[in-house]
Amino acid sequence: MELSSHYLREKLQRDLEAEHVEVEDTTLNRCATSFRVLVVSTKFEGKPLLQRHRLVNECLAEELPHIHAFEQKTLTPEQWAREQPK
Amino acid sequence: MSGSLGRAAAALLRWGRGGGLWSPGVRTAGSGAGGGSGSGSTEHLDALVKKDKVVVFLKGTPEQPQCGFSNAVVQILRLHGVRDYAAYNVLDDPDLRQGIKDYSNWPTIPQVYLNGEFVGGCDILLQMHQNGDLVEELKKLGVRSALLGEDKDQDSK
């Protein structure tokens, strides 16, 4: 399976109807086996952290077994707006 | 391991009050489950996560985590002064490693359980630490986080 930041971003954006997605390849040599993602979606509203992360895990269920390390942050648009530097 | 995780762990360590020696209270349960397919069975895991208030499944041991994410979990618990927890090393036991993922329907290690309930992995524990939820959850278990200060602990000796 060929993984790329671009591919993961597209998939998260599409399946989670995300309004903002950041995907960073966190491997030293950019060999696409470790990723850190930030997903901003209205789908997270009213959901506790565990459920939000489960949504992301489900979305990437096919890909995760091929990923060594995976960090995720899940925010609602409101939370995301609050995190922006003023 | 990612640089960010290293930084996170370093930041956590800076929070701590030095020291770094593990109290013997931490039980590294390891693979003492008798081996075989039993260690990954739902019944066995159910009993395992309910046996102790705080249970973690790690790659490696609290003394020697073999992965940055497992290390972060260990450091967060240390920061909160949680010493009495059960730690299971999934690297010792392939059945346990797969079994616990199936049990919680969660694809990665580490995994943290409070009062028998799955809480999440490293990211979730870290965010609970940052937003104060972890202090509250520990309180529900009757565990007073060390981050609340030590005065009262010293009085109650």
Interface residues (C-beta under 8 A of the other chain):
Chain A: T26 T27 L28 S34 R36 L49 L50 H53 R54 N57 A61 L64 P65 A69 F70 E71 Q72 K73
Chain B: M1 S2 G3 S4 L5 G68 F69 N105 W106 P107 T108 F118 V119 G120 G121 C122 D123 I124 Q127 M128
